Amino acid sequence: MAKTTVIGAGIVGASVAYFLSEKGASVVLLDASEPASGTTSTSFAWVNANNKTPKEYFDLNVAGMNEHVRLRDEFGGGAWLHETGNIIVAGEGNGDELSRRVERLRSWEYAAEMKTAAEANADLEPDISFPNPETPVAHFPDETWADAPRLALELVDSARKNGAETRFGEAVKSIETEEGRFAVHLESGGDYVEADIVVNAAGPKADVVADMVGRSLPLDVFFGLLVRVDAPENSIRRLIHTPTVNLRPDGDGYILLHHDSVDERLTDDFAGVEDPLCRELLERATRLVPTLENASVVEARFGFRPVPGDGYSCVGAVPSVPGYYEAVTHSGVTLGPIVGRLLADEILDGKVDSLLAPFRPGRFS
Ligand SMILES: Cc1cc2nc3c(=O)[nH]c(=O)nc-3n(C[C@H](O)[C@H](O)[C@H](O)COP(=O)(O)OP(=O)(O)OC[C@H]3O[C@@H](n4cnc5c(N)ncnc54)[C@H](O)[C@@H]3O)c2cc1C
């Protein structure tokens, strides 16, 4: 039986390790830190295929949504998965664009409908203060959010029960390759891990790990900010996307806030919960949901989005380095479980699913 080593125990690496171990492989899962403590712990974690184009990328993301539901059943309920649905509120003058998106998604058999703000208040979210009763609102009932660290930790635990070895708190510092075998050296020195197969699931550090086997992986890393607020009068029920702020519940009594327009202004000297950007996000949220008027910021999570050079997932064998595989992607919360299952099939059965065909590492050669 081939010895497999997975580098990175975020949602992506934990999924790969779990599915490899389910299929009976010998697995060592390595992480420089604690499992699920990287980008996986700083994600908005919206599980969706909403604005994913072209169709091939949409299909992969729909498969990701379905895999969450399949795993939920496999794990006897899946408390990490919050099946709330999502709404998107049109910006000034953007109603037609939103309607066209809903039409396209419906033609791809994705659950989507248009409502007015008045209908959304009556049927979905009574406490939102929309710009006016006619504001167009799109509703996507099958979209969910995931408690990504909880899922990753469950996958790590289940992989261990299947016999996987885990070594956390030791970074991989170099990888030697000889005659198709690998020696994975850890920062602690001395000891190394022998492997026939190495999977790079190092998220925003995946380019550094790729470099260790002489492979150049183009990777962009973008900052992202999530602000957690206490919300005693918590009255939002689902994911909510608006032109100024995005919100979702984050466990009893808490709401998570995010917006791309704030991410764009993040810099290295971000000051944590006291940073004006946190206050600004809360002010925007309070204008939308007035019951948040007494809420306060309790946590600021600063994240690093790993985005392969052309923006799409990079999954599978790297032809120039036999035995070396990559599992690197943005939207990794949506895609982690499906990437894990398909990559385990590829590694152990030599089967490359057609869903992955457009997203192979070989395009970055
Ligand atoms: C603000 C924000 C919002 C987001 N919103 C969404 C969303 O709504 N929906 C969605 O699907 N996705 C979203 N994402 C993206 C998603 O969170 C990521 O794609 C996903 O978490 C990546 O998971 P990962 O396992 O690849 O990386 P990580 O979770 O970062 O895991 C990589 C692991 O590799 C380890 N590692 C790195 N280098 C080494 C080394 N040399 N040796 C050993 N271990 C190493 C790290 O310690 C880390 O634990 C968002 C991201 C951000 C930042």
The ligand as an SDF file (V2000), in Angstrom:
LIG
                    3D

 53 58  0  0  0  0  0  0  0  0999 V2000
  -12.3470   36.5500    4.5140 C   0  0  0  0  0  0  0  0  0  0  0  0
  -12.5320   35.2510    3.7720 C   0  0  0  0  0  0  0  0  0  0  0  0
  -13.7860   34.8690    3.3410 C   0  0  0  0  0  0  0  0  0  0  0  0
  -13.9620   33.6660    2.6740 C   0  0  0  0  0  0  0  0  0  0  0  0
  -15.2240   33.2920    2.3270 N   0  0  0  0  0  0  0  0  0  0  0  0
  -15.4390   32.0730    1.7700 C   0  0  0  0  0  0  0  0  0  0  0  0
  -16.7610   31.6420    1.5210 C   0  0  0  0  0  0  0  0  0  0  0  0
  -17.7300   32.3560    1.8130 O   0  0  0  0  0  0  0  0  0  0  0  0
  -16.9440   30.4070    0.9800 N   0  0  0  0  0  0  0  0  0  0  0  0
  -15.8750   29.5850    0.6680 C   0  0  0  0  0  0  0  0  0  0  0  0
  -16.1070   28.4680    0.1920 O   0  0  0  0  0  0  0  0  0  0  0  0
  -14.5970   29.9870    0.8900 N   0  0  0  0  0  0  0  0  0  0  0  0
  -14.3560   31.1990    1.4300 C   0  0  0  0  0  0  0  0  0  0  0  0
  -13.0850   31.6250    1.6800 N   0  0  0  0  0  0  0  0  0  0  0  0
  -11.9580   30.7990    1.2100 C   0  0  0  0  0  0  0  0  0  0  0  0
  -11.7290   29.5850    2.0940 C   0  0  0  0  0  0  0  0  0  0  0  0
  -11.8010   29.9530    3.4540 O   0  0  0  0  0  0  0  0  0  0  0  0
  -10.3640   28.9730    1.7830 C   0  0  0  0  0  0  0  0  0  0  0  0
  -10.3370   28.6490    0.3950 O   0  0  0  0  0  0  0  0  0  0  0  0
  -10.1090   27.7090    2.5880 C   0  0  0  0  0  0  0  0  0  0  0  0
  -10.2470   27.9350    3.9620 O   0  0  0  0  0  0  0  0  0  0  0  0
   -8.7070   27.2030    2.2980 C   0  0  0  0  0  0  0  0  0  0  0  0
   -8.5030   26.0510    3.0800 O   0  0  0  0  0  0  0  0  0  0  0  0
   -7.1170   25.3140    3.0470 P   0  0  0  0  0  0  0  0  0  0  0  0
   -7.2780   24.0530    3.8090 O   0  0  0  0  0  0  0  0  0  0  0  0
   -6.6420   25.2260    1.6410 O   0  0  0  0  0  0  0  0  0  0  0  0
   -6.1120   26.3470    3.7550 O   0  0  0  0  0  0  0  0  0  0  0  0
   -5.8230   26.5750    5.2990 P   0  0  0  0  0  0  0  0  0  0  0  0
   -7.0410   26.5030    6.1160 O   0  0  0  0  0  0  0  0  0  0  0  0
   -5.0090   27.8300    5.3960 O   0  0  0  0  0  0  0  0  0  0  0  0
   -4.9310   25.3220    5.6860 O   0  0  0  0  0  0  0  0  0  0  0  0
   -3.5950   25.1990    5.2230 C   0  0  0  0  0  0  0  0  0  0  0  0
   -2.7650   24.5910    6.3440 C   0  0  0  0  0  0  0  0  0  0  0  0
   -1.4560   24.3390    5.8470 O   0  0  0  0  0  0  0  0  0  0  0  0
   -0.5620   24.5050    6.8990 C   0  0  0  0  0  0  0  0  0  0  0  0
    0.7790   24.7320    6.3410 N   0  0  0  0  0  0  0  0  0  0  0  0
    1.1910   25.7490    5.5590 C   0  0  0  0  0  0  0  0  0  0  0  0
    2.5210   25.6160    5.2820 N   0  0  0  0  0  0  0  0  0  0  0  0
    2.9260   24.4780    5.8990 C   0  0  0  0  0  0  0  0  0  0  0  0
    4.1760   23.8040    6.0140 C   0  0  0  0  0  0  0  0  0  0  0  0
    5.3240   24.2640    5.4180 N   0  0  0  0  0  0  0  0  0  0  0  0
    4.2410   22.6700    6.7560 N   0  0  0  0  0  0  0  0  0  0  0  0
    3.1250   22.1640    7.3540 C   0  0  0  0  0  0  0  0  0  0  0  0
    1.9230   22.7810    7.2890 N   0  0  0  0  0  0  0  0  0  0  0  0
    1.8210   23.9160    6.5700 C   0  0  0  0  0  0  0  0  0  0  0  0
   -1.1040   25.7220    7.6520 C   0  0  0  0  0  0  0  0  0  0  0  0
   -0.6380   25.7250    9.0060 O   0  0  0  0  0  0  0  0  0  0  0  0
   -2.6120   25.5190    7.5360 C   0  0  0  0  0  0  0  0  0  0  0  0
   -3.1850   24.9210    8.6820 O   0  0  0  0  0  0  0  0  0  0  0  0
  -12.8530   32.8240    2.3780 C   0  0  0  0  0  0  0  0  0  0  0  0
  -11.5830   33.1910    2.8220 C   0  0  0  0  0  0  0  0  0  0  0  0
  -11.4120   34.4050    3.5230 C   0  0  0  0  0  0  0  0  0  0  0  0
  -10.0470   34.7630    4.0210 C   0  0  0  0  0  0  0  0  0  0  0  0
  1  2  1  0
  2  3  1  0
  2 52  2  0
  3  4  2  0
  4  5  1  0
  4 50  1  0
  5  6  2  0
  6  7  1  0
  6 13  1  0
  7  8  2  0
  7  9  1  0
  9 10  1  0
 10 11  2  0
 10 12  1  0
 12 13  2  0
 13 14  1  0
 14 15  1  0
 14 50  1  0
 15 16  1  0
 16 17  1  0
 16 18  1  0
 18 19  1  0
 18 20  1  0
 20 21  1  0
 20 22  1  0
 22 23  1  0
 23 24  1  0
 24 25  2  0
 24 26  1  0
 24 27  1  0
 27 28  1  0
 28 29  2  0
 28 30  1  0
 28 31  1  0
 31 32  1  0
 32 33  1  0
 33 34  1  0
 33 48  1  0
 34 35  1  0
 35 36  1  0
 35 46  1  0
 36 37  1  0
 36 45  1  0
 37 38  2  0
 38 39  1  0
 39 40  1  0
 39 45  2  0
 40 41  1  0
 40 42  2  0
 42 43  1  0
 43 44  2  0
 44 45  1  0
 46 47  1  0
 46 48  1  0
 48 49  1  0
 50 51  2  0
 51 52  1  0
 52 53  1  0
M  END
$$$$
